[in-house]
Amino acid sequence: MRKDPILACLLNLLLVGTGHVYLDHTGKGILIFALAIAFLTFGLGLANIPLVIWAMFDAYSIGKKMNQPER
């Protein structure tokens, strides 16, 4: 099933981890979300900025790979 990598990227921008869940990488999405909550809980909210950027890039990359035909 084709997945839109741009949508996955935007979902991660709205709520970190949801882009991975959309791409059926549920465990990774939950782990990223839990890490973001942990950062906020321990007063490291600014650490979420690189986490969100990485999650967006990662989800986009996974989405692109999923849509490539197998060789």
C-alpha positions as CSV (number, residue, x, y, z in Angstrom):
1,M,0.0,0.0,0.0
2,R,1.4,3.4,-1.0
3,K,1.9,5.9,1.8
4,D,2.5,9.6,1.3
5,P,5.9,10.6,2.7
6,I,4.9,14.3,2.9
7,L,1.8,13.4,5.0
8,A,4.0,11.3,7.3
9,C,6.4,14.2,7.7
10,L,3.5,16.7,8.5
11,L,2.0,14.3,10.9
12,N,5.2,14.2,12.8
13,L,5.2,18.0,12.9
14,L,1.7,18.0,14.4
15,L,2.3,15.2,16.9
16,V,5.7,13.6,17.0
17,G,5.5,9.9,16.3
18,T,2.2,9.9,14.5
19,G,4.0,9.9,11.1
20,H,5.7,6.6,11.9
21,V,2.4,5.1,13.1
22,Y,0.8,6.2,9.8
23,L,3.7,4.3,8.0
24,D,2.9,1.2,10.1
25,H,6.1,1.6,12.2
26,T,4.0,1.7,15.3
27,G,6.7,0.7,17.8
28,K,9.1,3.4,16.6
29,G,6.3,6.0,16.7
30,I,5.4,5.2,20.2
31,L,9.0,5.2,21.3
32,I,9.6,8.6,19.7
33,F,6.4,10.0,21.4
34,A,7.5,8.6,24.8
35,L,10.9,10.2,24.4
36,A,9.3,13.5,23.6
37,I,7.1,13.2,26.7
38,A,10.2,12.3,28.8
39,F,12.0,15.4,27.6
40,L,9.1,17.5,28.6
41,T,8.7,15.8,31.9
42,F,12.3,16.4,32.9
43,G,12.5,20.0,31.7
44,L,14.3,19.3,28.5
45,G,11.6,20.7,26.2
46,L,14.1,22.3,23.8
47,A,15.5,18.8,23.1
48,N,12.3,18.1,21.3
49,I,13.2,20.4,18.5
50,P,16.0,18.2,17.1
51,L,13.8,15.1,17.9
52,V,10.9,16.5,15.8
53,I,13.2,17.4,12.9
54,W,14.8,14.0,12.9
55,A,11.4,12.3,13.2
56,M,10.1,14.3,10.2
57,F,13.2,13.4,8.1
58,D,13.0,9.7,9.1
59,A,9.3,9.4,8.4
60,Y,9.8,11.0,5.0
61,S,12.7,8.7,4.2
62,I,10.8,5.6,5.2
63,G,7.8,6.7,3.2
64,K,9.9,7.2,0.1
65,K,11.5,3.8,0.5
66,M,8.1,2.2,1.0
67,N,6.9,3.5,-2.3
68,Q,9.9,2.3,-4.4
69,P,9.2,-0.8,-6.4
70,E,11.1,-3.8,-5.2
71,R,13.9,-5.1,-7.4
